[in-house]
Amino acid sequence: MVQAPQVAHLQRDACYERRVVIFYDVLGWQSHIERAAKTKEDVNLLRRVVLKMVRAPRMRKDLEIRVSTFSDNVVISQKPGPNTPKLMMQLAIFQLASAVSGFLLRGGITVGDLIHEDEVVFGPGLNRAYYLESKIANFPRFVLDPNCIQELGDLGTLCATEEGVTFINPFKLAFCEYLRGAKYESAEALAKAGMPSPKVAYKDFSNENILELICDSLHEQVKDPMNDAAFAKVAWLYDRIGKQIGLGSAKNLPRIRLK
């Protein structure tokens, strides 16, 4: 008797694979949802954000990745290899793009055992990535597991290390310069890479302009009532960008404090 494909798939034996594992979510997602309830436009904005989180990484077929999502939680995995630094670069571009649009991402990146199929994702690697995201990252950044940084390949100046924590750091003038280079010189190319598409090409922006867009977005966020813990995450990013483009400290921004 021939089994249905679904039954055969259910009953087959599967083994863990050693994969690069990325787990991330959107900081303040509950607040985004509460604000979106007020208008149809905002609801559709959140829908598009989630769709972009799924589709943007998949647009690079050469990355050979798998993606799973639930609400604002995203899992991306890939076999470690020469494509891994490309995936880290794509992640950095998407992180910067999301911040321009007002969505701050926080995640953990490791290499570990994982089963990742269309309908199933679990394993020690995912547990570790979740731990890095929830316990170590703290701020809107993607933290790299110190136990596997060498396995992620040569990331050049893409990363920063502060207080013993290494993380992807696209929020700097040098990275904006890279985006405005020949490889990503058109708005269309940047849109495919995950950046919002402006009315003019990014090559016509200055590096400072791109970072200013993020600070403008952060400034809008702190106008809503926010507790000190949530504000600290926004302030961390605002201050590291502000130092580069001559802005004052986030502590001087007008805000409504929630206890």
N, C-alpha and C positions, 0 to 999 in steps of 0.2 A: 504493500500500500504506500503510495507516494504521499508524503507529508506536505501540507500547505507551507508556503515559504515562511509565513509568520511563526508556525509551530516549529519548523526546523531552526529558525533563527533563535527562538526562545530556548530551545533545548541544546543548542551547540555549546561547547565549552569555550570559554574565553580566558585569556591570560593578561595579567598586567603588562603594560608597555612602559618603558622609561621615556617620559616625555617632558618637555618644557610645559609648565602649568602656570597660567595666569588667572587669578581671580580678582575681580574688581566690582565696585558698585559706585553709585552716585551719592555723594555726600548731601544730606538734607533732602533725600528723595521724598520723605513724608511731607515735608513743607512744600515741595514742588507740587505734589498731588493736591494738597489743601488749597494752594493758590489756583491751580488749574481748574478746580471745581467751579470757579466763578465764571469762566468763559469757555465757549466751545473752541476758540482759537488756541487757548492754553492747553486744553486736553489734547488737541491734535499735535501741538508742539511736543508734548511728552511722548505721544505715540511715535512721532518721527525720530525722537532721540533714541528710543529703544530700538527701532528698526535700523538706525545708523550704527548702533553698537554691534548689531548682528552682521549687517551687510558690509560695512566699511572694511573690516579685516579680510572678508572673503573676496573682495574685489581684486586682491592680489593673489591670483591663482598660483603663482610660483611659491607662495609661502607654505602651501600644503598644510593648512590648519583645520582644526575642528572647533566649532563654536556652539555653546549652549547658553540659554538665558532663562531667567525667571524673574519677572518684574524688572528691577534695575540691576540684578545680579548677573554677571557675565563670566563664563569660563571659556578660555581659549587654550588650546593645547597644540603641540607640534613636536615632532621628533627632533631632538637636538642635532644641529648640523650647520652647514654653511648658510642656511636660510634664517637661522635664529637671530643674528644681528639685524637682518632686514625686518624681522617681526618687531624687534625692540624699537627700531626707527619708526615703523608704522604706528606703534603704540604711542610713541612720543608725539607724533603729528596729531593723532586723534585726541590725545590728552590736551594739547594746546588748542585744538579746534573746539573741543567741548567747553573749555574755559572761556573762549571768546563768546560762545553762545550762552554762557551763564551756568554751565553744569560742571561741577568739580568732581574729578574722579580720584578714587583711592583704591590701591590694589597691592597684591603681593605676587611675586614671581619666583618660582623655584623650578627644580628638576626632580621628578620623582615618579613613582609607580602610579599608573592611572589606567582605568578603562574608560574610554571616551567614544561613545557611539551616538547615533542620531537621537536615541531616546534615553540613553543612560550615560551618566558620568559620575564616577566615584573613585576613591583610592587614597592612599597615604599622601600622594602628591597634592591632591586637592585639599586635604586637611591642613597640610603645611602652608599652602598658598593662602588659605583662609585665615590661618593664624597670623601670618605676616600682615595681611590686610587689616584685620580687626584689632590686633594687639601691638603691632610695631609701627605701622605706617603713620597713624595718628592724624597726619595732615594730608592735603590733596596731592599725593605722590604715589608712585609705584615703587615699592621697596623690593630690592633684590636679596634673595637668600644668600648670606655670606658663605654657605656651604657649597654653593654651586655657581658662583660668579664666573669661574674659569670655564665652565661648561657652556656658558651663554655666548662665548666667542669674544672677539675684539670689538668692544663698544666705543672705543676711542674716548672722546670728550662728552659723550652723550650722558654720562652719569656724574653724580656728585656724591661725596661722602661727608656727612656731618654728624658729629657725636657718635661715631661708630656705625651709622646707618647709611647704606649705599642705596641710591634711588635714581631713577631716570629724571633728568632735569632739562625739559625743553623750554622752560621759562627764562630764557636768556637771550640777549641780543645776538650772540653768535649763532644760535639755532635759527632765529628769524632770518639771519643773513643766508643761512643754508637754504631755507625755504624759498627765498627770493632768488636763488641761483638758477642756473640754466635748467636744471632738472625739473624744477617746479615753477617755471617762469610765468605760466599762464593761469588764469583763474580756473579754467576748466581742469587743468592737471591737478591743481590743489584741491578742487572739489572731489575729484576721484580719490585723492589721497586721504580725504576725510575732513579737510578744512572747509568752513563755510565759504561760499562763492560770493565775493563782493562785486560791485558794479564795475570795478576796474581790476586789472591784474595785480597780484601781490607784488610783482616787480616794481610797480609804481608806488607802493607803500614804502615808508621807511621802516627800519627795524623797530624804532621807537613807537611808530604808529600801531604795530601789531600788539605790542605789550600794553599800549594805552587802551586798546579795545578791551583787553582783559580787565584792567583796573577799572574801567568804566562799568563793566559788568559786575565786578565785586562791589563797587560803590553802590550800585542799585540794590544788591542783595542785602547790604547792612541797613537799608532803610526800613526793612521789615523787622518786627520784633524778633530778637535773637538772644539766647542765653550766652553766658560767657564761654562755655565750651565750644559752641558752634562758631562764635565770633573768633575764637583763637585760631580755628582752622582757616577761616577766610583771611584773617590778619597775617597769618604766616605767609600766604602766597602774595598778598598785597604788598607786604613789606619787602620781600625778596625781589619783587619786580620794581617797586617804587625806588629802591636804592639805585637801580640802573638807569632810571629815566627822570630822576630828580623830583619825585613826589614825597610828600611828608609821610609820617607814620600813620598806620591804620588806626591807632588809638585816638587820632584827632578827627576821625570821620564821625559825623553825627549818627547816632544810633538809638534805638529803643531797646533797653535792656530787660530781658526776661529773667526772673529768678529761677 
